């Protein structure tokens, strides 16, 4: 049996008012100093600033306990690495840091609360992420509740052998309400998680050539977001590969259900997804291959210093998708009070790449898609559709940041510039008649096109 350490033996109070950082850290250090053990937090609310997790030490939050983040940003030191988005330096601080450690566990069933409402909604003021790992290995996060982070809930950076299992994440207080973010990580297993947030629920990224993101396994999760369910890429300097995702339900995702963006010169390849069920998801599938570099723009990697050549997006297989909308999707939808996320004209499955650099080998099979439809007067001409490679530079009036474009040419399915496209067993039916074409396939080498469009329900 591991040795168990109680932070109260080191002076922790657990009254939710007294700052217990020093006592909690002393307990973690004591467990490390004897070769490993478990710090068991129970019976109270423990107010804390940044804690440094230690090798071979488990931090367990029992059912009677809550770890509560301090509302004072001065209790979060600067020396905790940084957020890798160029435009988000206000998210550099963090509550829990696992840096250059191994065999680290965070467990429940209690609650770690980031105290999100105590921090500013958005802007330059500093906010702390909840958990960051850096060059860590054998990290386990299980059976715990991660609630109200002021920024991202997690950022796993350049780490390997990670298990996130049976975790409940609710991150709805602020912008940047991400759930699980993996950048430069290998051998990742995410199972049985329930995630609600204001940004990407699960995100796979690659900020460098040194640390690929690969061998990722995601299964049996429930997702809901004011932005996206699963995003692969945007930060895509290096390689993201060998990813499986299955058995996922999504409800009330205002942007994209599955979003794959190869935009920074790297490679995204060998991705397999199956058994996806979506209810009220604006864009069930959205794939984009281009190149972009905005030194001061949304999502630009801090590590990218030039406009890259277009990378590779290839060998994607998506099978067994059921996506159905309700009347709620007839409305324009917002994130907080002024950030439009989607409109009926925005909806649809979208795939696009530059003519000179197509997506290679995309299979979509056994898909049923029932959007609401009902667009009677499209805002844009169907011919007014710039080459994706130029859109972010020459046609800014037609784009919405990385959500190019902010309208859809079709009711259901819009695919352009794919080499080796296979559509098999696709059934499309809107609730209401729609003035746009049901689907368009352009510039593609089509291996199979089995698509059935049914009259409105």
KAFEN-V442522 format. One record per residue. N is the residue number from 1. PSI is psi in radians with two decimals (* if undefined). BURIAL is b if it has 9 or more other C-alpha atoms within 8 Angstrom, else e. Layout:
n | psi | burial
N | PSI | BURIAL
N | PSI | BURIAL
//
This chain:
n | psi | burial
1 | 2.43 | e
2 | 2.66 | e
3 | 2.43 | e
4 | 2.33 | b
5 | 2.27 | b
6 | 2.09 | b
7 | -0.40 | b
8 | -0.43 | b
9 | -0.22 | e
10 | 0.20 | b
11 | 0.05 | e
12 | 2.53 | b
13 | -0.79 | e
14 | 0.55 | b
15 | 0.03 | b
16 | -0.02 | b
17 | -0.78 | e
18 | 2.36 | b
19 | 2.06 | b
20 | 0.29 | b
21 | -0.84 | b
22 | -0.75 | e
23 | -0.74 | b
24 | -0.75 | b
25 | -0.64 | b
26 | -0.66 | b
27 | -0.74 | b
28 | -0.74 | b
29 | -0.64 | b
30 | -0.70 | b
31 | -0.70 | b
32 | -0.72 | b
33 | -0.35 | e
34 | 0.22 | e
35 | 0.06 | e
36 | 2.78 | b
37 | -2.87 | b
38 | 2.25 | b
39 | 2.02 | b
40 | 2.00 | b
41 | 2.14 | b
42 | 2.83 | b
43 | 1.11 | e
44 | 3.12 | b
45 | 2.10 | b
46 | 1.88 | b
47 | 2.28 | b
48 | 2.67 | b
49 | -2.66 | b
50 | 2.33 | b
51 | 2.40 | b
52 | 1.98 | b
53 | 2.63 | b
54 | 2.70 | b
55 | 2.43 | b
56 | 0.50 | b
57 | 2.30 | b
58 | 2.29 | b
59 | 1.91 | b
60 | 2.19 | b
61 | 1.92 | b
62 | 2.98 | b
63 | -0.40 | b
64 | 0.11 | b
65 | 2.72 | b
66 | 2.27 | b
67 | 2.06 | b
68 | 2.19 | b
69 | 2.42 | b
70 | 2.48 | b
71 | -0.07 | e
72 | 1.98 | e
73 | -0.32 | b
74 | -0.29 | e
75 | 0.17 | b
76 | 1.84 | b
77 | 2.84 | e
78 | -0.46 | e
79 | 1.12 | e
80 | 0.55 | b
81 | -2.63 | e
82 | 2.81 | e
83 | 2.45 | b
84 | 0.10 | b
85 | 2.28 | b
86 | -0.57 | b
87 | 0.19 | b
88 | 0.85 | b
89 | -0.30 | b
90 | -0.14 | b
91 | 0.34 | b
92 | -0.57 | b
93 | 2.86 | b
94 | 2.78 | b
95 | -0.83 | b
96 | 2.25 | b
97 | 2.20 | b
98 | 1.64 | b
99 | 2.17 | b
100 | 0.81 | e
101 | 2.95 | b
102 | 2.70 | b
103 | 1.08 | b
104 | 2.38 | b
105 | 2.39 | b
106 | 2.18 | b
107 | 2.89 | b
108 | -2.71 | b
109 | 0.21 | b
110 | -2.82 | b
111 | 2.34 | b
112 | 2.08 | b
113 | 2.14 | b
114 | -0.04 | b
115 | 0.65 | b
116 | -0.77 | b
117 | -0.30 | b
118 | -0.16 | e
119 | 2.75 | b
120 | 2.59 | b
121 | -0.80 | e
122 | -3.14 | e
123 | -2.92 | e
124 | -0.22 | e
125 | 2.50 | e
126 | 2.47 | b
127 | 2.53 | b
128 | 2.30 | b
129 | 2.89 | b
130 | -0.89 | b
131 | 2.30 | b
132 | 2.31 | b
133 | 2.60 | b
134 | 2.05 | b
135 | 0.72 | b
136 | 2.78 | b
137 | 2.63 | b
138 | 1.12 | b
139 | 2.28 | b
140 | 2.23 | b
141 | 2.04 | b
142 | 2.54 | b
143 | 0.59 | b
144 | 2.74 | b
145 | 2.18 | b
146 | 1.89 | b
147 | 2.47 | b
148 | 0.88 | b
149 | 2.47 | b
150 | -0.46 | b
151 | -2.44 | b
152 | 2.61 | b
153 | -0.81 | b
154 | 2.66 | b
155 | 1.82 | b
156 | 1.98 | b
157 | 2.23 | b
158 | 0.76 | b
159 | 2.88 | b
160 | 2.73 | b
161 | 1.40 | b
162 | 2.30 | b
163 | 2.17 | b
164 | 1.94 | b
165 | 2.34 | b
166 | 0.79 | b
167 | 2.38 | b
168 | 2.12 | b
169 | 2.13 | b
170 | 2.05 | b
171 | 1.38 | b
172 | 0.13 | b
173 | -0.61 | b
174 | 2.92 | b
175 | 2.89 | b
176 | 0.59 | e
177 | 1.03 | b
178 | 2.81 | b
179 | -1.49 | b
180 | 2.10 | b
181 | 2.23 | b
182 | 2.13 | b
183 | 2.03 | b
184 | 0.65 | b
185 | 2.60 | b
186 | 2.65 | b
187 | 1.17 | b
188 | 2.35 | b
189 | 1.98 | b
190 | 2.12 | b
191 | 2.42 | b
192 | 0.63 | b
193 | 2.57 | b
194 | 2.05 | b
195 | 2.20 | b
196 | 2.28 | b
197 | -3.10 | b
198 | 0.01 | b
199 | -2.54 | b
200 | 2.18 | b
201 | -0.84 | b
202 | 2.30 | b
203 | 2.28 | b
204 | 2.21 | b
205 | 2.95 | b
206 | 1.91 | b
207 | -0.10 | b
208 | 2.88 | b
209 | -0.34 | b
210 | -0.65 | e
211 | 1.70 | b
212 | 2.76 | b
213 | 1.97 | b
214 | 2.84 | b
215 | 1.13 | b
216 | 2.32 | b
217 | 2.04 | b
218 | 2.21 | b
219 | 2.67 | b
220 | 0.90 | b
221 | 2.72 | b
222 | 2.27 | b
223 | 2.53 | b
224 | 2.35 | b
225 | 2.57 | b
226 | -0.08 | b
227 | -1.73 | b
228 | 2.66 | b
229 | -1.21 | b
230 | 2.17 | b
231 | 2.31 | b
232 | 1.96 | b
233 | -2.61 | b
234 | -1.25 | b
235 | 1.82 | b
236 | 0.87 | b
237 | -0.73 | b
238 | -2.31 | b
239 | 2.36 | b
240 | 2.09 | b
241 | 2.85 | b
242 | 1.11 | b
243 | 2.29 | b
244 | 2.48 | b
245 | 2.22 | b
246 | 2.73 | b
247 | 0.88 | b
248 | 2.34 | b
249 | 2.46 | b
250 | 2.42 | b
251 | 2.23 | b
252 | 0.90 | b
253 | 2.00 | b
254 | -0.31 | b
255 | -1.89 | b
256 | 2.48 | b
257 | -1.07 | b
258 | 2.08 | b
259 | 2.11 | b
260 | 2.07 | b
261 | 1.96 | b
262 | 1.76 | b
263 | -0.09 | b
264 | 0.54 | b
265 | -0.03 | b
266 | -2.75 | b
267 | 2.28 | b
268 | 2.06 | b
269 | 2.75 | b
270 | 1.21 | b
271 | 2.20 | b
272 | 2.23 | b
273 | 2.52 | b
274 | 2.72 | b
275 | 1.14 | b
276 | 2.26 | b
277 | 2.21 | b
278 | 2.33 | b
279 | 2.10 | b
280 | 1.05 | b
281 | 2.04 | b
282 | -0.93 | b
283 | 1.70 | b
284 | -0.74 | b
285 | 2.42 | b
286 | 2.01 | b
287 | 2.36 | b
288 | 2.30 | b
289 | 2.02 | b
290 | -2.93 | b
291 | 2.45 | b
292 | 2.55 | b
293 | 1.92 | b
294 | 1.78 | e
295 | -0.54 | e
296 | 0.32 | e
297 | 3.01 | b
298 | 2.19 | b
299 | 0.03 | b
300 | 2.35 | b
301 | 2.37 | b
302 | -0.47 | e
303 | -0.15 | e
304 | 2.21 | b
305 | 0.22 | e
306 | 2.87 | e
307 | 2.07 | e
308 | 2.86 | b
309 | 2.73 | e
310 | 2.38 | b
311 | -2.55 | b
312 | 2.28 | b
313 | 1.98 | b
314 | 2.80 | b
315 | 1.11 | b
316 | 2.25 | b
317 | 2.14 | b
318 | 2.09 | b
319 | 2.45 | b
320 | 1.14 | b
321 | 2.27 | b
322 | 2.03 | b
323 | 2.06 | b
324 | 2.33 | b
325 | 2.75 | b
326 | 3.13 | b
327 | -0.29 | e
328 | -0.42 | e
329 | 0.03 | b
330 | -0.25 | b
331 | 2.67 | e
332 | 2.36 | b
333 | 2.54 | b
334 | 2.65 | b
335 | 2.10 | b
336 | -2.37 | e
337 | -0.07 | e
338 | 0.28 | e
339 | 1.71 | e
340 | 2.25 | e
341 | -0.56 | b
342 | 2.72 | b
343 | 2.92 | b
344 | -0.60 | b
345 | -0.32 | e
346 | -0.36 | b
347 | 2.81 | b
348 | 2.86 | b
349 | 2.25 | b
350 | 2.35 | b
351 | 2.24 | b
352 | 2.61 | b
353 | 2.92 | b
354 | 2.57 | b
355 | -0.67 | e
356 | -0.23 | e
357 | 1.34 | b
358 | 2.76 | b
359 | 2.50 | b
360 | 2.22 | b
361 | 1.43 | b
362 | 2.18 | b
363 | 2.22 | b
364 | 2.13 | b
365 | 2.68 | b
366 | 1.00 | b
367 | 2.27 | b
368 | 2.14 | b
369 | 2.13 | b
370 | 1.40 | b
371 | 2.99 | b
372 | -0.68 | b
373 | -2.56 | b
374 | 0.11 | b
375 | 2.08 | b
376 | -0.41 | e
377 | 1.55 | e
378 | 2.47 | b
379 | -0.62 | e
380 | 2.67 | e
381 | 2.51 | e
382 | -0.38 | e
383 | -0.24 | e
384 | 1.22 | e
385 | 1.62 | e
386 | 2.77 | e
387 | 2.32 | e
388 | -0.56 | b
389 | -0.45 | b
390 | -0.25 | b
391 | -0.74 | b
392 | -0.18 | b
393 | -0.83 | e
394 | -0.17 | e
395 | 0.89 | b
396 | -0.38 | b
397 | -0.24 | e
398 | 0.03 | b
399 | 2.78 | b
400 | 1.49 | b
401 | -2.23 | e
402 | 0.19 | e
403 | 0.78 | e
404 | 2.40 | b
405 | -3.12 | e
406 | 0.45 | b
407 | 2.87 | b
408 | 2.42 | b
409 | -0.40 | e
410 | 2.92 | b
411 | -0.72 | b
412 | -0.95 | b
413 | 2.10 | b
414 | 1.87 | b
415 | 2.24 | b
416 | 2.35 | b
417 | 1.14 | b
418 | 2.26 | b
419 | 1.96 | b
420 | 0.97 | b
421 | 2.27 | b
422 | 2.03 | b
423 | 2.07 | b
424 | 2.04 | b
425 | 0.80 | b
426 | 2.16 | b
427 | 2.18 | b
428 | 2.32 | b
429 | 2.14 | b
430 | 2.78 | b
431 | -0.73 | b
432 | 2.63 | b
433 | 2.61 | b
434 | 2.43 | b
435 | -0.26 | b
436 | 2.78 | b
437 | 2.59 | b
438 | -0.72 | b
439 | 2.73 | b
440 | 2.38 | b
441 | 2.04 | e
442 | 2.49 | e
443 | 0.44 | e
444 | 2.58 | b
445 | 1.86 | e
446 | 2.11 | b
447 | -0.58 | e
448 | 2.42 | e
449 | 1.42 | e
450 | 1.51 | e
451 | 2.23 | b
452 | 2.19 | e
453 | 2.07 | e
454 | 2.68 | e
455 | 2.75 | e
456 | 2.51 | e
457 | * | e
//
